Amino acid sequence: MFQRAPIRHCKNCGSAVAYRIPDDGDTRERAVCPNCDTIHYENPLNVVGTIPVLDDRVLLCKRNIEPRWGKWTLPAGFMELEETVAQGAARETTEEAGANFRMGDLFAVMSVMRVGQVHLFYRAELLDDRFDPGHETIEARLFHEEEIPWDDIAFRTVREALRLYFEDRRSGNFGRIHTVDIT
Ligand code: ZN
């Protein structure tokens, strides 16, 4: 069940749109403008973030924004135009945690079909334990695996990324990129 809010008005002329299958051989319903014929295609958005690690501890941020205020997350957010995936992940890590870090390899690609998003997490190596979180974060701190507040993790993809990270670390094998499908 897809949850994004439907488009109501044409981005070109402002008229009310109607959802229908366009006449051009398309097979999906789109928001089509009856006035100027603009077809509004809706596609998944990318959420980009990092798993910042210092020795055997992982950095989590306590959210100061909705949704999931007060829950813990990895630094991540919507990718912006005119940046690469890795640049976006690094930017979010700077904005949300104010951390000093070095970007690592891509770790996981997660399709979150219910909300029409793709979440991409990179590994990142923290250079120290000093953080200067921005306004979206109440607190940024490091957790050993046994300290992770599993019941207070903000998002399923974050819980899954952490689970996979600790699994890989136990096996000593970070050789593969995880692909996860969340329906
Ligand atoms: Zn229009």
Backbone and ligand atoms as CSV (ligand in chain L), in Angstrom:
chain,resi,resn,atom,element,x,y,z
A,1,MET,N,N,0.865,-1.197,0.000
A,1,MET,CA,C,0.000,0.000,0.000
A,1,MET,C,C,0.889,1.230,0.000
A,2,PHE,N,N,0.761,2.037,-1.048
A,2,PHE,CA,C,1.613,3.203,-1.207
A,2,PHE,C,C,1.012,4.396,-0.471
A,3,GLN,N,N,1.854,5.139,0.270
A,3,GLN,CA,C,1.310,6.115,1.223
A,3,GLN,C,C,1.527,7.581,0.888
A,4,ARG,N,N,2.241,7.870,-0.208
A,4,ARG,CA,C,2.497,9.291,-0.480
A,4,ARG,C,C,1.192,10.002,-0.845
A,5,ALA,N,N,1.077,11.273,-0.457
A,5,ALA,CA,C,-0.140,12.039,-0.748
A,5,ALA,C,C,-0.286,12.229,-2.253
A,6,PRO,N,N,-1.525,12.110,-2.772
A,6,PRO,CA,C,-1.720,12.283,-4.210
A,6,PRO,C,C,-1.489,13.738,-4.642
A,7,ILE,N,N,-1.106,13.909,-5.903
A,7,ILE,CA,C,-0.989,15.249,-6.481
A,7,ILE,C,C,-2.405,15.777,-6.716
A,8,ARG,N,N,-2.664,17.035,-6.369
A,8,ARG,CA,C,-4.008,17.599,-6.562
A,8,ARG,C,C,-4.057,18.633,-7.675
A,9,HIS,N,N,-2.956,19.370,-7.831
A,9,HIS,CA,C,-2.990,20.457,-8.824
A,9,HIS,C,C,-1.808,20.364,-9.780
A,10,CYS,N,N,-2.053,20.831,-11.007
A,10,CYS,CA,C,-1.028,20.800,-12.048
A,10,CYS,C,C,0.124,21.724,-11.680
A,11,LYS,N,N,1.371,21.193,-11.790
A,11,LYS,CA,C,2.535,22.020,-11.474
A,11,LYS,C,C,2.805,23.039,-12.578
A,12,ASN,N,N,2.172,22.850,-13.724
A,12,ASN,CA,C,2.390,23.757,-14.858
A,12,ASN,C,C,1.387,24.906,-14.864
A,13,CYS,N,N,0.069,24.584,-14.694
A,13,CYS,CA,C,-0.948,25.635,-14.844
A,13,CYS,C,C,-1.854,25.780,-13.623
A,14,GLY,N,N,-1.738,24.894,-12.643
A,14,GLY,CA,C,-2.507,25.051,-11.415
A,14,GLY,C,C,-3.895,24.444,-11.439
A,15,SER,N,N,-4.324,23.906,-12.575
A,15,SER,CA,C,-5.654,23.281,-12.636
A,15,SER,C,C,-5.685,22.015,-11.784
A,16,ALA,N,N,-6.884,21.611,-11.370
A,16,ALA,CA,C,-7.037,20.344,-10.655
A,16,ALA,C,C,-6.733,19.198,-11.612
A,17,VAL,N,N,-5.902,18.232,-11.149
A,17,VAL,CA,C,-5.554,17.099,-12.014
A,17,VAL,C,C,-6.488,15.927,-11.739
A,18,ALA,N,N,-6.509,14.962,-12.652
A,18,ALA,CA,C,-7.257,13.718,-12.459
A,18,ALA,C,C,-6.303,12.557,-12.684
A,19,TYR,N,N,-6.438,11.504,-11.852
A,19,TYR,CA,C,-5.608,10.314,-12.049
A,19,TYR,C,C,-6.230,9.437,-13.118
A,20,ARG,N,N,-5.476,9.177,-14.186
A,20,ARG,CA,C,-5.939,8.260,-15.234
A,20,ARG,C,C,-4.717,7.731,-15.982
A,21,ILE,N,N,-4.929,6.678,-16.752
A,21,ILE,CA,C,-3.843,6.143,-17.570
A,21,ILE,C,C,-3.716,7.022,-18.808
A,22,PRO,N,N,-2.541,7.624,-19.030
A,22,PRO,CA,C,-2.379,8.481,-20.216
A,22,PRO,C,C,-2.580,7.682,-21.505
A,23,ASP,N,N,-2.871,8.385,-22.591
A,23,ASP,CA,C,-3.199,7.735,-23.863
A,23,ASP,C,C,-1.965,7.351,-24.671
A,24,ASP,N,N,-0.785,7.406,-24.075
A,24,ASP,CA,C,0.443,7.227,-24.865
A,24,ASP,C,C,1.029,5.826,-24.734
A,25,GLY,N,N,0.211,4.861,-24.332
A,25,GLY,CA,C,0.719,3.496,-24.181
A,25,GLY,C,C,1.192,3.190,-22.777
A,26,ASP,N,N,1.098,4.160,-21.883
A,26,ASP,CA,C,1.452,3.956,-20.478
A,26,ASP,C,C,0.528,2.895,-19.875
A,27,THR,N,N,0.955,2.281,-18.796
A,27,THR,CA,C,0.141,1.256,-18.160
A,27,THR,C,C,-0.239,1.611,-16.725
A,28,ARG,N,N,0.231,2.761,-16.237
A,28,ARG,CA,C,-0.073,3.165,-14.864
A,28,ARG,C,C,-0.908,4.438,-14.850
A,29,GLU,N,N,-1.698,4.575,-13.793
A,29,GLU,CA,C,-2.423,5.830,-13.602
A,29,GLU,C,C,-1.450,6.938,-13.212
A,30,ARG,N,N,-1.604,8.087,-13.836
A,30,ARG,CA,C,-0.790,9.268,-13.525
A,30,ARG,C,C,-1.731,10.436,-13.246
A,31,ALA,N,N,-1.192,11.434,-12.563
A,31,ALA,CA,C,-1.943,12.676,-12.390
A,31,ALA,C,C,-1.825,13.459,-13.698
A,32,VAL,N,N,-2.943,13.555,-14.427
A,32,VAL,CA,C,-2.934,14.201,-15.742
A,32,VAL,C,C,-3.757,15.484,-15.658
A,33,CYS,N,N,-3.199,16.556,-16.223
A,33,CYS,CA,C,-3.907,17.832,-16.210
A,33,CYS,C,C,-4.899,17.896,-17.375
A,34,PRO,N,N,-6.196,18.112,-17.108
A,34,PRO,CA,C,-7.183,18.179,-18.186
A,34,PRO,C,C,-7.083,19.485,-18.981
A,35,ASN,N,N,-6.365,20.449,-18.437
A,35,ASN,CA,C,-6.261,21.756,-19.091
A,35,ASN,C,C,-5.081,21.827,-20.055
A,36,CYS,N,N,-3.871,21.476,-19.550
A,36,CYS,CA,C,-2.674,21.626,-20.400
A,36,CYS,C,C,-2.045,20.285,-20.765
A,37,ASP,N,N,-2.673,19.178,-20.348
A,37,ASP,CA,C,-2.231,17.820,-20.705
A,37,ASP,C,C,-0.897,17.396,-20.085
A,38,THR,N,N,-0.380,18.164,-19.136
A,38,THR,CA,C,0.865,17.756,-18.472
A,38,THR,C,C,0.631,16.467,-17.686
A,39,ILE,N,N,1.537,15.517,-17.869
A,39,ILE,CA,C,1.486,14.263,-17.107
A,39,ILE,C,C,2.506,14.376,-15.976
A,40,HIS,N,N,2.051,14.176,-14.737
A,40,HIS,CA,C,2.948,14.287,-13.583
A,40,HIS,C,C,3.408,12.895,-13.171
A,41,TYR,N,N,4.640,12.572,-13.511
A,41,TYR,CA,C,5.194,11.274,-13.143
A,41,TYR,C,C,5.692,11.332,-11.708
A,42,GLU,N,N,5.402,10.293,-10.934
A,42,GLU,CA,C,5.866,10.221,-9.551
A,42,GLU,C,C,6.794,9.026,-9.413
A,43,ASN,N,N,7.997,9.290,-8.929
A,43,ASN,CA,C,9.011,8.256,-8.839
A,43,ASN,C,C,9.636,8.256,-7.444
A,44,PRO,N,N,10.294,7.160,-7.087
A,44,PRO,CA,C,10.864,7.089,-5.741
A,44,PRO,C,C,11.891,8.194,-5.475
A,45,LEU,N,N,11.974,8.590,-4.220
A,45,LEU,CA,C,12.968,9.563,-3.762
A,45,LEU,C,C,14.107,8.815,-3.068
A,46,ASN,N,N,15.302,9.377,-3.162
A,46,ASN,CA,C,16.454,8.784,-2.497
A,46,ASN,C,C,16.668,9.397,-1.116
A,47,VAL,N,N,16.827,8.538,-0.121
A,47,VAL,CA,C,17.247,8.952,1.213
A,47,VAL,C,C,18.673,8.431,1.394
A,48,VAL,N,N,19.593,9.325,1.761
A,48,VAL,CA,C,21.014,8.965,1.801
A,48,VAL,C,C,21.570,9.221,3.192
A,49,GLY,N,N,22.401,8.315,3.658
A,49,GLY,CA,C,22.941,8.473,5.010
A,49,GLY,C,C,24.185,7.638,5.219
A,50,THR,N,N,24.665,7.665,6.461
A,50,THR,CA,C,25.894,6.939,6.792
A,50,THR,C,C,25.712,6.105,8.057
A,51,ILE,N,N,26.617,5.157,8.197
A,51,ILE,CA,C,26.804,4.415,9.444
A,51,ILE,C,C,28.164,4.856,9.975
A,52,PRO,N,N,28.182,5.904,10.819
A,52,PRO,CA,C,29.471,6.429,11.296
A,52,PRO,C,C,29.983,5.607,12.476
A,53,VAL,N,N,31.229,5.177,12.391
A,53,VAL,CA,C,31.766,4.250,13.383
A,53,VAL,C,C,33.080,4.782,13.940
A,54,LEU,N,N,33.237,4.666,15.259
A,54,LEU,CA,C,34.524,4.945,15.907
A,54,LEU,C,C,34.898,3.692,16.683
A,55,ASP,N,N,35.965,3.027,16.263
A,55,ASP,CA,C,36.354,1.733,16.821
A,55,ASP,C,C,35.159,0.777,16.776
A,56,ASP,N,N,34.651,0.366,17.954
A,56,ASP,CA,C,33.533,-0.591,17.911
A,56,ASP,C,C,32.209,0.063,18.289
A,57,ARG,N,N,32.146,1.379,18.180
A,57,ARG,CA,C,30.892,2.064,18.500
A,57,ARG,C,C,30.318,2.775,17.278
A,58,VAL,N,N,28.969,2.841,17.231
A,58,VAL,CA,C,28.260,3.470,16.114
A,58,VAL,C,C,27.584,4.747,16.603
A,59,LEU,N,N,27.630,5.767,15.768
A,59,LEU,CA,C,27.015,7.052,16.103
A,59,LEU,C,C,25.534,7.051,15.744
A,60,LEU,N,N,24.696,7.370,16.722
A,60,LEU,CA,C,23.269,7.568,16.462
A,60,LEU,C,C,22.868,8.972,16.881
A,61,CYS,N,N,21.826,9.472,16.220
A,61,CYS,CA,C,21.310,10.812,16.505
A,61,CYS,C,C,19.878,10.698,17.013
A,62,LYS,N,N,19.592,11.424,18.102
A,62,LYS,CA,C,18.233,11.448,18.648
A,62,LYS,C,C,17.467,12.568,17.951
A,63,ARG,N,N,16.355,12.207,17.302
A,63,ARG,CA,C,15.657,13.145,16.423
A,63,ARG,C,C,14.943,14.254,17.190
A,64,ASN,N,N,15.165,15.475,16.716
A,64,ASN,CA,C,14.487,16.642,17.272
A,64,ASN,C,C,13.372,17.116,16.339
A,65,ILE,N,N,12.999,16.272,15.361
A,65,ILE,CA,C,11.970,16.625,14.385
A,65,ILE,C,C,11.011,15.448,14.215
A,66,GLU,N,N,9.809,15.781,13.764
A,66,GLU,CA,C,8.853,14.739,13.385
A,66,GLU,C,C,9.157,14.290,11.961
A,67,PRO,N,N,8.826,13.093,11.529
A,67,PRO,CA,C,8.227,12.068,12.384
A,67,PRO,C,C,9.251,11.418,13.307
A,68,ARG,N,N,8.745,10.695,14.289
A,68,ARG,CA,C,9.585,9.914,15.215
A,68,ARG,C,C,10.465,10.815,16.072
A,69,TRP,N,N,9.899,11.911,16.564
A,69,TRP,CA,C,10.642,12.781,17.480
A,69,TRP,C,C,11.114,11.976,18.693
A,70,GLY,N,N,12.367,12.205,19.101
A,70,GLY,CA,C,12.893,11.549,20.286
A,70,GLY,C,C,13.412,10.139,20.051
A,71,LYS,N,N,13.215,9.609,18.822
A,71,LYS,CA,C,13.757,8.286,18.497
A,71,LYS,C,C,15.151,8.435,17.904
A,72,TRP,N,N,15.899,7.334,17.923
A,72,TRP,CA,C,17.290,7.349,17.457
A,72,TRP,C,C,17.388,6.926,15.999
A,73,THR,N,N,18.303,7.585,15.277
A,73,THR,CA,C,18.472,7.260,13.864
A,73,THR,C,C,19.936,7.373,13.473
A,74,LEU,N,N,20.283,6.774,12.355
A,74,LEU,CA,C,21.553,7.083,11.707
A,74,LEU,C,C,21.375,8.416,10.980
A,75,PRO,N,N,22.436,9.194,10.814
A,75,PRO,CA,C,22.286,10.434,10.058
A,75,PRO,C,C,21.908,10.127,8.602
A,76,ALA,N,N,20.762,10.657,8.168
A,76,ALA,CA,C,20.273,10.386,6.814
A,76,ALA,C,C,19.182,11.386,6.476
A,77,GLY,N,N,18.995,11.626,5.200
A,77,GLY,CA,C,17.936,12.527,4.780
A,77,GLY,C,C,17.789,12.506,3.275
A,78,PHE,N,N,16.863,13.310,2.760
A,78,PHE,CA,C,16.598,13.303,1.328
A,78,PHE,C,C,17.773,13.887,0.556
A,79,MET,N,N,18.138,13.186,-0.491
A,79,MET,CA,C,19.159,13.653,-1.416
A,79,MET,C,C,18.684,14.939,-2.088
A,80,GLU,N,N,19.585,15.882,-2.275
A,80,GLU,CA,C,19.270,17.134,-2.948
A,80,GLU,C,C,19.688,17.059,-4.419
A,81,LEU,N,N,19.118,17.954,-5.223
A,81,LEU,CA,C,19.581,18.095,-6.597
A,81,LEU,C,C,21.023,18.603,-6.583
A,82,GLU,N,N,21.756,18.294,-7.629
A,82,GLU,CA,C,23.129,18.785,-7.821
A,82,GLU,C,C,24.091,18.281,-6.762
A,83,GLU,N,N,23.845,17.069,-6.244
A,83,GLU,CA,C,24.847,16.421,-5.409
A,83,GLU,C,C,24.846,14.936,-5.738
A,84,THR,N,N,26.010,14.291,-5.506
A,84,THR,CA,C,26.083,12.855,-5.697
A,84,THR,C,C,25.493,12.161,-4.471
A,85,VAL,N,N,25.271,10.875,-4.588
A,85,VAL,CA,C,24.752,10.103,-3.464
A,85,VAL,C,C,25.694,10.228,-2.263
A,86,ALA,N,N,26.988,10.059,-2.511
A,86,ALA,CA,C,27.957,10.123,-1.415
A,86,ALA,C,C,28.029,11.528,-0.822
A,87,GLN,N,N,27.946,12.548,-1.675
A,87,GLN,CA,C,27.948,13.927,-1.159
A,87,GLN,C,C,26.734,14.172,-0.271
A,88,GLY,N,N,25.582,13.642,-0.678
A,88,GLY,CA,C,24.373,13.808,0.120
A,88,GLY,C,C,24.499,13.118,1.464
A,89,ALA,N,N,25.025,11.909,1.467
A,89,ALA,CA,C,25.196,11.162,2.716
A,89,ALA,C,C,26.155,11.901,3.650
A,90,ALA,N,N,27.220,12.440,3.079
A,90,ALA,CA,C,28.191,13.193,3.896
A,90,ALA,C,C,27.551,14.475,4.424
A,91,ARG,N,N,26.792,15.164,3.592
A,91,ARG,CA,C,26.135,16.406,4.024
A,91,ARG,C,C,25.190,16.147,5.191
A,92,GLU,N,N,24.391,15.090,5.087
A,92,GLU,CA,C,23.462,14.772,6.174
A,92,GLU,C,C,24.217,14.465,7.467
A,93,THR,N,N,25.349,13.801,7.343
A,93,THR,CA,C,26.140,13.448,8.525
A,93,THR,C,C,26.709,14.705,9.190
A,94,THR,N,N,27.114,15.644,8.375
A,94,THR,CA,C,27.597,16.921,8.909
A,94,THR,C,C,26.457,17.700,9.547
A,95,GLU,N,N,25.312,17.779,8.842
A,95,GLU,CA,C,24.190,18.572,9.343
A,95,GLU,C,C,23.617,18.007,10.642
A,96,GLU,N,N,23.431,16.700,10.692
A,96,GLU,CA,C,22.713,16.106,11.815
A,96,GLU,C,C,23.605,15.784,13.005
A,97,ALA,N,N,24.888,15.554,12.756
A,97,ALA,CA,C,25.764,15.149,13.859
A,97,ALA,C,C,26.936,16.101,14.082
A,98,GLY,N,N,27.290,16.894,13.085
A,98,GLY,CA,C,28.471,17.748,13.210
A,98,GLY,C,C,29.722,16.925,13.486
A,99,ALA,N,N,29.790,15.769,12.846
A,99,ALA,CA,C,30.891,14.842,13.117
A,99,ALA,C,C,32.065,15.090,12.175
A,100,ASN,N,N,33.264,14.724,12.628
A,100,ASN,CA,C,34.452,14.693,11.769
A,100,ASN,C,C,34.638,13.257,11.308
A,101,PHE,N,N,34.617,13.051,9.998
A,101,PHE,CA,C,34.592,11.667,9.518
A,101,PHE,C,C,35.198,11.574,8.133
A,102,ARG,N,N,35.479,10.337,7.749
A,102,ARG,CA,C,35.956,10.025,6.410
A,102,ARG,C,C,34.944,9.067,5.790
A,103,MET,N,N,34.460,9.369,4.600
A,103,MET,CA,C,33.469,8.505,3.954
A,103,MET,C,C,34.088,7.166,3.570
A,104,GLY,N,N,33.305,6.101,3.733
A,104,GLY,CA,C,33.734,4.774,3.322
A,104,GLY,C,C,32.919,4.287,2.141
A,105,ASP,N,N,32.805,2.980,2.026
A,105,ASP,CA,C,32.126,2.374,0.879
A,105,ASP,C,C,30.615,2.343,1.068
A,106,LEU,N,N,29.904,2.230,-0.057
A,106,LEU,CA,C,28.466,2.000,-0.013
A,106,LEU,C,C,28.199,0.687,0.718
A,107,PHE,N,N,27.257,0.695,1.641
A,107,PHE,CA,C,27.005,-0.472,2.480
A,107,PHE,C,C,25.686,-1.158,2.137
A,108,ALA,N,N,24.624,-0.386,1.919
A,108,ALA,CA,C,23.311,-1.008,1.697
A,108,ALA,C,C,22.427,-0.140,0.807
A,109,VAL,N,N,21.638,-0.822,-0.031
A,109,VAL,CA,C,20.625,-0.186,-0.880
A,109,VAL,C,C,19.291,-0.821,-0.518
A,110,MET,N,N,18.366,-0.009,-0.026
A,110,MET,CA,C,17.102,-0.547,0.464
A,110,MET,C,C,15.923,0.080,-0.274
A,111,SER,N,N,15.125,-0.764,-0.926
A,111,SER,CA,C,13.898,-0.290,-1.576
A,111,SER,C,C,12.773,-0.313,-0.552
A,112,VAL,N,N,12.188,0.852,-0.310
A,112,VAL,CA,C,11.087,0.946,0.656
A,112,VAL,C,C,9.830,1.271,-0.137
A,113,MET,N,N,9.198,0.221,-0.658
A,113,MET,CA,C,8.142,0.416,-1.657
A,113,MET,C,C,6.915,1.123,-1.106
A,114,ARG,N,N,6.605,0.891,0.166
A,114,ARG,CA,C,5.403,1.446,0.766
A,114,ARG,C,C,5.386,2.981,0.719
A,115,VAL,N,N,6.566,3.586,0.829
A,115,VAL,CA,C,6.627,5.049,0.810
A,115,VAL,C,C,7.304,5.584,-0.456
A,116,GLY,N,N,7.640,4.696,-1.379
A,116,GLY,CA,C,8.262,5.155,-2.619
A,116,GLY,C,C,9.616,5.799,-2.391
A,117,GLN,N,N,10.484,5.101,-1.639
A,117,GLN,CA,C,11.818,5.646,-1.353
A,117,GLN,C,C,12.873,4.563,-1.558
A,118,VAL,N,N,14.093,5.014,-1.850
A,118,VAL,CA,C,15.261,4.147,-1.842
A,118,VAL,C,C,16.232,4.715,-0.818
A,119,HIS,N,N,16.610,3.905,0.168
A,119,HIS,CA,C,17.533,4.356,1.205
A,119,HIS,C,C,18.916,3.777,0.929
A,120,LEU,N,N,19.917,4.656,0.879
A,120,LEU,CA,C,21.292,4.230,0.615
A,120,LEU,C,C,22.177,4.639,1.786
A,121,PHE,N,N,22.868,3.665,2.359
A,121,PHE,CA,C,23.752,3.934,3.501
A,121,PHE,C,C,25.200,3.642,3.129
A,122,TYR,N,N,26.074,4.575,3.466
A,122,TYR,CA,C,27.513,4.395,3.336
A,122,TYR,C,C,28.096,4.126,4.714
A,123,ARG,N,N,29.221,3.416,4.741
A,123,ARG,CA,C,29.995,3.362,5.978
A,123,ARG,C,C,30.799,4.648,6.083
A,124,ALA,N,N,31.056,5.087,7.304
A,124,ALA,CA,C,31.893,6.269,7.523
A,124,ALA,C,C,32.738,6.037,8.758
A,125,GLU,N,N,33.970,6.513,8.694
A,125,GLU,CA,C,34.912,6.335,9.802
A,125,GLU,C,C,35.035,7.655,10.551
A,126,LEU,N,N,34.616,7.652,11.804
A,126,LEU,CA,C,34.728,8.863,12.619
A,126,LEU,C,C,36.193,9.102,12.988
A,127,LEU,N,N,36.594,10.371,12.982
A,127,LEU,CA,C,37.983,10.711,13.283
A,127,LEU,C,C,38.167,11.068,14.743
A,128,ASP,N,N,37.082,11.382,15.428
A,128,ASP,CA,C,37.139,11.651,16.869
A,128,ASP,C,C,35.726,11.512,17.430
A,129,ASP,N,N,35.580,11.757,18.730
A,129,ASP,CA,C,34.260,11.578,19.350
A,129,ASP,C,C,33.634,12.922,19.731
A,130,ARG,N,N,33.995,13.969,19.005
A,130,ARG,CA,C,33.388,15.284,19.251
A,130,ARG,C,C,32.299,15.542,18.211
A,131,PHE,N,N,31.112,15.851,18.681
A,131,PHE,CA,C,29.979,16.073,17.777
A,131,PHE,C,C,29.367,17.435,18.043
A,132,ASP,N,N,28.814,17.993,17.000
A,132,ASP,CA,C,28.174,19.308,17.112
A,132,ASP,C,C,26.859,19.246,16.343
A,133,PRO,N,N,25.846,18.559,16.921
A,133,PRO,CA,C,24.624,18.299,16.168
A,133,PRO,C,C,23.852,19.568,15.841
A,134,GLY,N,N,23.195,19.544,14.679
A,134,GLY,CA,C,22.372,20.665,14.248
A,134,GLY,C,C,21.002,20.628,14.904
A,135,HIS,N,N,20.119,21.502,14.427
A,135,HIS,CA,C,18.825,21.679,15.093
A,135,HIS,C,C,17.902,20.463,14.940
A,136,GLU,N,N,18.221,19.562,13.979
A,136,GLU,CA,C,17.364,18.391,13.795
A,136,GLU,C,C,17.673,17.285,14.799
A,137,THR,N,N,18.717,17.491,15.603
A,137,THR,CA,C,19.188,16.437,16.503
A,137,THR,C,C,19.245,16.940,17.942
A,138,ILE,N,N,18.634,16.164,18.858
A,138,ILE,CA,C,18.673,16.500,20.282
A,138,ILE,C,C,20.042,16.149,20.846
A,139,GLU,N,N,20.538,14.993,20.437
A,139,GLU,CA,C,21.777,14.470,21.012
A,139,GLU,C,C,22.403,13.510,20.008
A,140,ALA,N,N,23.725,13.556,19.895
A,140,ALA,CA,C,24.453,12.587,19.066
A,140,ALA,C,C,25.420,11.853,19.971
A,141,ARG,N,N,25.355,10.534,19.979
A,141,ARG,CA,C,26.287,9.792,20.847
A,141,ARG,C,C,26.613,8.425,20.266
A,142,LEU,N,N,27.684,7.853,20.803
A,142,LEU,CA,C,28.183,6.568,20.325
A,142,LEU,C,C,27.606,5.424,21.145
A,143,PHE,N,N,27.321,4.327,20.471
A,143,PHE,CA,C,26.745,3.146,21.122
A,143,PHE,C,C,27.563,1.902,20.794
A,144,HIS,N,N,27.890,1.120,21.825
A,144,HIS,CA,C,28.341,-0.255,21.580
A,144,HIS,C,C,27.136,-1.069,21.112
A,145,GLU,N,N,27.408,-2.188,20.475
A,145,GLU,CA,C,26.299,-3.004,19.948
A,145,GLU,C,C,25.284,-3.334,21.044
A,146,GLU,N,N,25.763,-3.700,22.232
A,146,GLU,CA,C,24.837,-4.117,23.288
A,146,GLU,C,C,24.080,-2.943,23.901
A,147,GLU,N,N,24.479,-1.723,23.549
A,147,GLU,CA,C,23.790,-0.535,24.074
A,147,GLU,C,C,22.750,0.027,23.103
A,148,ILE,N,N,22.704,-0.497,21.893
A,148,ILE,CA,C,21.807,0.061,20.866
A,148,ILE,C,C,20.357,0.004,21.371
A,149,PRO,N,N,19.645,1.126,21.362
A,149,PRO,CA,C,18.246,1.144,21.833
A,149,PRO,C,C,17.304,0.621,20.746
A,150,TRP,N,N,17.308,-0.692,20.552
A,150,TRP,CA,C,16.609,-1.295,19.413
A,150,TRP,C,C,15.123,-0.937,19.378
A,151,ASP,N,N,14.518,-0.796,20.554
A,151,ASP,CA,C,13.078,-0.490,20.595
A,151,ASP,C,C,12.785,0.981,20.325
A,152,ASP,N,N,13.827,1.801,20.317
A,152,ASP,CA,C,13.636,3.242,20.092
A,152,ASP,C,C,14.364,3.718,18.836
A,153,ILE,N,N,14.525,2.835,17.869
A,153,ILE,CA,C,15.104,3.220,16.578
A,153,ILE,C,C,13.979,3.770,15.697
A,154,ALA,N,N,14.251,4.902,15.037
A,154,ALA,CA,C,13.192,5.645,14.358
A,154,ALA,C,C,12.611,4.928,13.142
A,155,PHE,N,N,13.456,4.242,12.382
A,155,PHE,CA,C,12.996,3.709,11.093
A,155,PHE,C,C,13.462,2.268,10.905
A,156,ARG,N,N,12.645,1.515,10.207
A,156,ARG,CA,C,12.967,0.110,9.973
A,156,ARG,C,C,14.262,-0.041,9.168
A,157,THR,N,N,14.490,0.867,8.201
A,157,THR,CA,C,15.716,0.749,7.401
A,157,THR,C,C,16.960,0.987,8.268
A,158,VAL,N,N,16.841,1.868,9.250
A,158,VAL,CA,C,17.977,2.125,10.142
A,158,VAL,C,C,18.244,0.894,11.007
A,159,ARG,N,N,17.174,0.293,11.518
A,159,ARG,CA,C,17.326,-0.921,12.330
A,159,ARG,C,C,17.994,-2.014,11.491
A,160,GLU,N,N,17.549,-2.131,10.237
A,160,GLU,CA,C,18.094,-3.164,9.356
A,160,GLU,C,C,19.563,-2.879,9.017
A,161,ALA,N,N,19.890,-1.621,8.760
A,161,ALA,CA,C,21.277,-1.258,8.450
A,161,ALA,C,C,22.188,-1.571,9.638
A,162,LEU,N,N,21.725,-1.268,10.843
A,162,LEU,CA,C,22.525,-1.553,12.041
A,162,LEU,C,C,22.698,-3.054,12.225
A,163,ARG,N,N,21.607,-3.788,12.035
A,163,ARG,CA,C,21.668,-5.245,12.192
A,163,ARG,C,C,22.694,-5.842,11.210
A,164,LEU,N,N,22.628,-5.414,9.959
A,164,LEU,CA,C,23.551,-5.918,8.942
A,164,LEU,C,C,24.985,-5.494,9.235
A,165,TYR,N,N,25.139,-4.270,9.735
A,165,TYR,CA,C,26.487,-3.788,10.040
A,165,TYR,C,C,27.147,-4.651,11.113
A,166,PHE,N,N,26.427,-4.887,12.203
A,166,PHE,CA,C,27.019,-5.683,13.284
A,166,PHE,C,C,27.249,-7.131,12.848
A,167,GLU,N,N,26.358,-7.632,11.990
A,167,GLU,CA,C,26.533,-8.989,11.453
A,167,GLU,C,C,27.822,-9.075,10.632
A,168,ASP,N,N,28.028,-8.088,9.757
A,168,ASP,CA,C,29.247,-8.074,8.943
A,168,ASP,C,C,30.485,-7.924,9.811
A,169,ARG,N,N,30.376,-7.101,10.852
A,169,ARG,CA,C,31.552,-6.877,11.675
A,169,ARG,C,C,31.933,-8.137,12.437
A,170,ARG,N,N,30.924,-8.871,12.894
A,170,ARG,CA,C,31.221,-10.132,13.584
A,170,ARG,C,C,31.906,-11.114,12.647
A,171,SER,N,N,31.470,-11.144,11.385
A,171,SER,CA,C,32.059,-12.080,10.432
A,171,SER,C,C,33.339,-11.520,9.823
A,172,GLY,N,N,33.619,-10.244,10.073
A,172,GLY,CA,C,34.829,-9.623,9.539
A,172,GLY,C,C,34.776,-9.425,8.042
A,173,ASN,N,N,33.579,-9.439,7.456
A,173,ASN,CA,C,33.446,-9.357,6.001
A,173,ASN,C,C,32.539,-8.203,5.593
A,174,PHE,N,N,33.177,-7.131,5.083
A,174,PHE,CA,C,32.405,-5.997,4.584
A,174,PHE,C,C,32.448,-5.970,3.054
A,175,GLY,N,N,32.631,-7.120,2.458
A,175,GLY,CA,C,32.912,-7.172,1.019
A,175,GLY,C,C,31.722,-6.942,0.116
A,176,ARG,N,N,30.482,-7.050,0.633
A,176,ARG,CA,C,29.361,-6.967,-0.303
A,176,ARG,C,C,28.418,-5.839,0.074
A,177,ILE,N,N,27.750,-5.315,-0.942
A,177,ILE,CA,C,26.716,-4.296,-0.720
A,177,ILE,C,C,25.402,-5.033,-0.482
A,178,HIS,N,N,24.738,-4.707,0.605
A,178,HIS,CA,C,23.474,-5.365,0.935
A,178,HIS,C,C,22.338,-4.730,0.129
A,179,THR,N,N,21.494,-5.571,-0.454
A,179,THR,CA,C,20.267,-5.054,-1.073
A,179,THR,C,C,19.091,-5.600,-0.280
A,180,VAL,N,N,18.241,-4.704,0.166
A,180,VAL,CA,C,17.136,-5.059,1.045
A,180,VAL,C,C,15.850,-4.536,0.421
A,181,ASP,N,N,14.835,-5.377,0.324
A,181,ASP,CA,C,13.538,-4.948,-0.194
A,181,ASP,C,C,12.536,-4.952,0.955
A,182,ILE,N,N,11.954,-3.793,1.229
A,182,ILE,CA,C,10.958,-3.675,2.284
A,182,ILE,C,C,9.630,-3.341,1.623
A,183,THR,N,N,8.686,-4.261,1.727
A,183,THR,CA,C,7.422,-4.079,1.000
A,183,THR,C,C,6.422,-3.279,1.827
L,1,ZN,ZN,ZN,-1.990,22.011,-16.367
